Amino acid sequence: MSGRGRALVWARRLLLYLFVGAFVAAARPTPGSLFTGAFVAALGEALRLWAAGHLVKTTRLVTTGPYAWTRNPLYLGRLLLLTGLALAAPLPRHLNAAALVAGYAVFFLYYLPRKERVEGRRLLLMHGAIYEDYRAAVPALVPGRRRFAGPRASWSRRLVLRNGEPLVLAGLVLLFGFLALKIAAH
């Protein structure tokens, strides 16, 4: 990745952190909203942990674990995290619903199509017909009803650590902990 590309990644990440921080700071959570949101977010993070334990970036086509059901389990998990946060952190005038709709719009209209195009091209060049078969058989986001009939591999804690998922989990614990503290303070 070029220096400009890295800078863009960090700028987007910083904007996301600032947005989430402002979102959580302005939230007015209730015990019910926190429980519901934490449940949805936990489903998303469980999916992400499962996926991260199978993901070997750029060296092989991963078709095991959740990748046997959806080509983008990390993105599906991210959507569940976003939804869980919006449910857990109600804002005045239902602005959390507007933020969720805006997040979905960015995800479905920009992020996912771009990632599918860029990653799809790269995977096709690297893996050829095997990737074409996988892409034809496995849905992009919503899991299919049939498992892809590829090789089986076991989940690896080492891959979870290498893929940085514990940082996401730690961030979630902090966010939801902060929301719980806001409830306790009222």
Secondary structure, 3 states (H helix, E strand, C coil): CCHHHHHHHHHHHHHHHHHHHHHHHHCCCCHHHHHHHHHHHHHHHHHHHHHHCCCCCCCCCCCCHHHHCCCCHHHHHHHHHHHHHHHHCCCHHHHHHHHHHHHHHHHHHHHHHHHHHHHHHHHHHHHCHHHHHHHHHCCCCCCCCCCCCCCCCCCCHHHHHHCCHHHHHHHHHHHHHHHHHHHHHC
